[in-house]
Amino acid sequence: MSFQPKNRHRLALSTILFSMALTPAWAQDTGDIAQGLKTALSHQGLEMTWTSISGDASSMSLQGVSLTASGSSENLAIGDVKLEDVMPADGGYTIKTLSTQAYSRSEGDTTIEASPFIMRGVVIPAEDTTNALGNFMYYQAAELDMVSVSVKGTEAFSASGIKTSMSDFKNGQPMNFSASVPQFSSNLALVEDAKFKDAIKTLGYETITGNMTMAGSWNPADGRLDFSQYDISVDNAGTLGMTFSIGGYTPAFIKSMQDLQKQMAQMSGDANSSAQGMAILGLMQQLSFNSAAIRFTDHSLTNKVLDYVGKQQGMSGKDIANQVKAIVPFGLAQLQNPELTTQASTALNQYLDDPRSLEILASPASPMPFALIMANAMGNPADLTKSLGVAVKANQN
């Protein structure tokens, strides 16, 4: 069996018509995609401009891209931005990979360099979306292999292997996120202040290395933001860890903060300060405080500092520790919370005798509006530590 000429023509015509029917679902204008990205970034406080666009809708590049933060007059020129595997999705777009060029900028004696910044699984929502996340752009993962800062040709800071990740957005459910910096280093020998320079050299921290780890969750629907881990570790020194939880940090609140920044940037003088203070107080009414903690885990820093301070005063590190033990209770007495004073003094004594960890926590019985916390701090500071449920612990796992 063979096709007759007229059948072949019909088949070709059918194929063309079928392709045309599919075209509107896939073909997108590069300018529309770029505008979608621009709009999404504007909802997160960044204004984006570009000089030209190349490529097609599925794989395109924006040339001469610059970003400007809300309320700022300085723009950041980041060069070309490449968008790969762009697809329409629910009135918006998904981008498999969004990447920048390697970055280098010098200003005076300072030079900043960075490898390409890569975002994966980027979602640009439709402008008229009604989900809890609103118009916020989000992504599944991002990575930056290297960033460094040099002063007068000498590296002052560098970090490598930076990665972040975020779970898929599901309306009404928390989004989990994490970030890590496996390695960073800082050249403290560049510090010019003679007093600090001597201390840094004596303590052996002219060059420090370490890492950072962060994890948490955010529910856009009710604005609950939890940082379950935020640890900055410095080798042969210690780890500073923080956790906190707040409520009311919704996309609408973030948008209000951005609008406030823009308004304040257009004002000046006393009017700016007064209006800003009132506006911030108003916004704070939307936030609530759930809990917070700050913890230092020692890896030799404490005794080094005690010995250094003691040497400056012709004393031993143990003598300095005893002085601290004697002075701290008098300072804490000003809080007018005898229970906390006793607890904190006991914890500090335990820590100075055996430096392992020292932690300060705040955990009120129920979420407290930030406005109430601020009012208590100004009107009745004696009760603030009680209402916040402040506690101090030492050497606990």
C-alpha positions in Angstrom: 0.0 0.0 0.0 1.3 3.4 -0.9 0.2 7.0 -0.4 -1.2 8.8 -3.4 0.2 12.4 -4.0 -3.1 14.0 -2.8 -2.9 11.9 0.5 0.7 13.0 1.0 -0.4 16.7 0.6 -3.2 16.1 3.1 -0.8 14.6 5.6 1.6 17.5 5.3 -1.2 20.0 5.7 -2.5 18.2 8.7 0.9 18.2 10.3 1.3 21.9 9.8 -2.2 22.6 11.2 -1.5 20.4 14.2 1.8 22.2 14.9 0.1 25.5 14.6 -2.5 24.4 17.2 0.3 23.5 19.6 2.3 26.7 19.1 0.4 29.1 21.4 0.9 26.7 24.3 4.7 26.7 23.9 5.9 29.7 22.1 6.5 32.7 24.3 7.8 36.1 23.5 11.3 36.7 25.1 10.3 40.2 26.0 7.3 38.9 28.0 9.5 36.4 29.8 12.0 39.1 30.7 9.2 41.3 31.9 7.8 38.5 34.0 11.2 38.1 35.7 11.4 41.8 36.2 8.0 42.0 37.8 8.7 39.0 40.1 11.9 40.6 41.3 10.2 43.9 41.9 7.9 42.2 44.4 11.0 41.2 46.3 12.5 44.6 46.4 14.8 44.5 43.3 14.4 46.5 40.2 16.0 44.9 37.1 17.0 46.5 33.8 18.7 45.1 30.7 20.1 46.4 27.5 19.1 43.7 25.0 17.8 40.1 24.7 19.1 37.3 22.5 18.0 33.7 21.9 14.5 32.3 21.8 11.8 31.8 24.4 13.1 28.3 25.5 16.7 29.4 25.9 17.5 33.1 26.1 20.0 35.6 27.5 19.5 39.1 28.9 22.5 41.3 28.2 23.7 44.2 30.4 21.5 43.3 33.4 21.6 45.6 36.4 19.8 45.3 39.8 18.8 48.1 42.2 17.5 47.5 45.7 14.3 49.3 46.8 15.1 52.7 48.3 18.7 52.7 46.9 20.1 54.8 44.1 23.1 52.5 43.5 22.7 49.7 40.9 24.7 46.5 40.7 25.8 45.6 37.2 25.9 41.8 36.9 26.3 41.5 33.1 24.5 38.7 31.2 21.9 36.4 32.7 21.0 33.2 30.9 17.6 31.5 31.1 17.5 27.8 30.0 14.5 25.5 29.4 11.8 28.1 30.0 8.3 26.8 30.0 4.9 28.3 30.6 3.2 27.3 33.9 -0.1 28.4 35.4 0.1 31.8 33.7 3.7 32.3 34.7 6.9 30.5 33.9 9.3 27.8 35.1 13.0 28.1 34.4 15.2 25.0 34.7 18.4 27.0 35.1 19.0 30.7 35.6 22.7 31.7 35.7 24.8 34.8 35.7 28.3 35.4 34.4 31.4 35.4 36.6 31.5 38.7 38.4 34.3 41.1 39.2 34.1 44.7 40.5 36.7 47.1 41.9 36.1 50.2 43.9 39.1 52.0 45.4 41.3 49.4 47.0 38.6 46.8 47.2 37.9 44.1 44.6 35.0 41.6 44.7 35.0 38.5 42.6 32.5 35.7 42.3 31.9 32.7 40.1 28.6 32.4 38.2 25.5 32.3 40.4 23.2 29.5 39.4 19.6 29.0 40.3 17.7 25.8 39.5 14.0 25.1 39.4 13.0 28.8 39.3 9.3 29.6 39.3 8.0 32.9 38.2 4.4 33.2 39.3 1.6 34.7 37.3 0.9 38.4 38.1 -2.7 37.6 39.1 -1.9 34.6 41.2 -4.0 34.2 44.3 -1.9 31.6 46.2 -0.4 32.4 49.7 3.1 33.0 48.2 1.7 35.7 46.0 4.0 37.2 43.4 7.2 36.0 45.0 9.6 34.2 42.8 11.2 31.1 44.3 13.6 28.3 43.4 14.5 24.8 44.3 18.3 25.2 44.6 21.1 27.8 44.1 24.8 27.6 44.2 27.8 29.8 44.1 31.2 28.1 43.9 33.3 31.0 45.0 33.2 34.6 46.2 36.2 36.6 47.4 37.1 40.1 48.6 40.5 41.5 48.2 42.0 44.7 49.6 45.1 46.2 47.9 45.7 42.9 46.1 45.5 40.8 49.2 42.6 38.5 49.8 40.6 39.6 52.9 37.7 37.1 52.7 36.7 34.1 50.6 34.0 31.5 50.7 33.4 28.4 48.5 30.8 25.8 47.8 27.9 27.9 48.8 24.5 26.1 48.3 20.9 26.8 49.2 17.8 24.7 48.7 14.1 25.1 49.1 11.2 22.6 49.1 8.4 22.9 46.6 5.7 25.4 47.4 2.4 23.9 48.3 -0.4 26.4 49.1 -1.0 26.6 52.9 2.0 24.5 53.9 5.5 25.5 55.2 8.4 25.6 52.8 11.6 24.1 54.2 14.9 25.8 53.3 18.6 25.2 54.0 21.9 26.8 53.2 25.5 26.0 53.8 29.0 27.5 53.3 31.4 24.5 53.8 34.4 26.7 53.8 35.2 30.4 54.4 38.4 32.2 55.4 39.2 35.7 56.6 42.5 37.5 56.7 42.4 39.4 60.0 46.0 40.4 59.6 44.6 43.2 57.4 43.0 44.9 60.4 44.8 48.2 60.8 43.8 49.3 64.4 47.0 48.6 66.5 45.1 47.5 69.6 43.0 44.9 67.7 45.9 43.9 65.5 48.0 43.0 68.6 45.1 41.0 70.1 44.5 39.1 66.9 48.1 38.2 66.5 48.5 37.1 70.2 45.4 35.0 70.1 46.6 33.3 66.9 43.7 34.4 64.7 45.4 36.4 61.9 43.8 33.9 59.5 40.6 32.3 60.5 38.7 29.5 58.7 35.3 28.0 59.3 31.9 27.1 57.9 28.2 28.1 58.1 25.0 26.1 58.2 21.4 27.3 58.2 18.0 25.5 58.1 14.4 26.4 58.8 10.9 26.8 57.4 8.5 29.5 56.3 4.8 29.3 55.9 3.7 32.2 53.6 0.0 31.7 54.6 0.4 32.7 58.3 3.9 34.2 58.1 5.5 31.8 60.6 9.3 31.9 60.0 11.4 29.4 61.9 15.2 29.2 61.9 15.9 25.9 63.5 19.7 26.3 62.9 22.0 29.2 62.1 25.5 28.2 63.1 28.7 30.0 62.3 31.8 28.0 63.3 35.3 29.3 63.4 38.0 26.6 63.6 40.0 26.5 66.9 37.7 29.2 68.3 34.0 28.3 68.7 30.5 28.1 67.2 27.9 30.8 67.5 24.5 29.4 67.0 21.1 31.1 66.8 17.5 29.9 66.5 14.4 32.0 66.4 10.7 31.9 65.5 8.4 34.7 64.6 4.9 35.0 63.2 3.2 37.4 60.8 6.1 37.5 58.3 3.8 37.2 55.3 4.4 38.3 51.7 2.1 41.2 52.4 4.3 42.3 55.4 7.4 42.0 53.2 5.7 44.1 50.5 4.8 46.7 53.1 8.4 46.9 54.3 9.6 47.4 50.8 7.1 50.2 50.2 8.2 51.8 53.4 11.8 51.7 52.3 10.9 53.4 49.0 8.9 56.1 50.8 11.7 56.8 53.3 14.2 57.1 50.5 12.2 60.0 49.1 12.1 61.8 52.4 14.9 63.5 54.3 15.8 65.1 57.6 13.7 65.0 60.8 10.6 64.2 58.8 12.2 61.0 57.6 13.2 59.9 61.1 9.9 60.7 62.7 7.8 59.2 59.9 10.0 56.1 59.7 9.7 55.5 63.5 5.9 55.7 63.4 5.6 53.5 60.3 7.9 50.8 61.7 5.9 50.7 64.9 2.8 50.2 62.8 4.3 47.4 60.9 5.6 45.7 64.0 2.0 45.2 65.2 1.8 42.6 62.5 4.7 40.5 63.8 4.7 38.2 66.9 7.7 36.8 68.8 7.6 33.0 69.4 11.1 32.2 70.7 14.8 32.8 70.3 18.1 31.4 71.5 21.7 32.3 71.1 24.4 29.8 72.0 28.2 29.9 72.0 30.0 26.6 72.0 33.6 27.0 72.9 36.6 25.5 71.1 39.4 27.2 73.0 38.5 30.9 72.4 37.3 31.6 76.0 40.5 30.7 77.8 42.6 32.4 75.1 40.8 35.6 75.7 40.9 35.4 79.5 44.7 34.7 79.3 45.2 37.6 76.9 43.2 40.1 79.0 45.0 38.8 82.1 48.4 39.3 80.6 47.5 42.9 79.7 46.8 43.6 83.4 49.6 41.5 84.9 47.2 38.8 86.1 46.3 35.2 85.2 43.3 34.2 83.1 41.8 32.6 86.1 42.0 35.9 88.0 40.1 37.7 85.2 37.4 34.9 85.3 37.0 35.5 89.0 36.6 39.2 88.4 33.9 38.6 85.9 32.1 36.3 88.3 32.1 39.1 90.9 31.0 41.9 88.6 28.3 40.3 86.5 25.7 39.9 89.3 25.7 43.6 90.0 25.0 44.3 86.4 22.2 41.8 86.2 20.6 43.2 89.3 19.5 46.2 87.2 17.1 43.8 85.4 15.1 43.6 88.7 14.6 39.9 88.1 16.3 38.1 91.1 15.5 34.6 89.7 17.2 35.4 86.4 20.2 37.1 88.1 20.8 34.0 90.2 20.4 31.7 87.2 22.6 33.7 84.9 25.3 34.1 87.5 25.3 30.4 88.3 25.5 29.5 84.6 28.3 32.0 83.9 30.3 30.6 86.8 29.9 27.1 85.5 31.0 28.2 82.0 34.1 30.1 83.2 35.2 27.2 85.3 34.7 24.8 82.4 34.1 26.6 79.1 31.9 24.3 77.0 28.7 26.2 76.1 26.7 29.2 77.2 23.2 29.8 76.0 20.6 32.6 76.4 17.0 31.7 75.6 13.7 33.6 75.4 10.5 31.6 75.2 7.3 33.4 76.3 4.3 31.4 77.4 2.4 32.5 74.2 3.4 34.5 71.1 4.0 38.2 72.0 3.4 41.0 69.5 6.6 42.9 68.8 4.7 46.1 69.5 4.0 44.9 73.0 7.7 44.0 73.5 8.8 47.4 72.3 6.3 49.1 74.6 7.4 47.1 77.6 11.0 47.8 76.8 10.3 51.5 77.0 7.7 51.6 79.7 8.3 48.7 82.0 11.7 47.1 81.3 11.8 45.3 84.6 9.1 43.0 83.5 10.4 42.4 80.0 12.7 39.5 80.9 9.9 37.8 82.8 7.3 38.2 80.1 9.8 36.9 77.5 10.7 33.9 79.6 14.4 34.7 79.5 16.7 31.9 80.8 20.5 31.3 80.8 22.1 27.8 80.7 25.7 26.6 80.6 27.4 23.4 79.5 24.3 21.6 78.4 24.2 19.3 75.4 
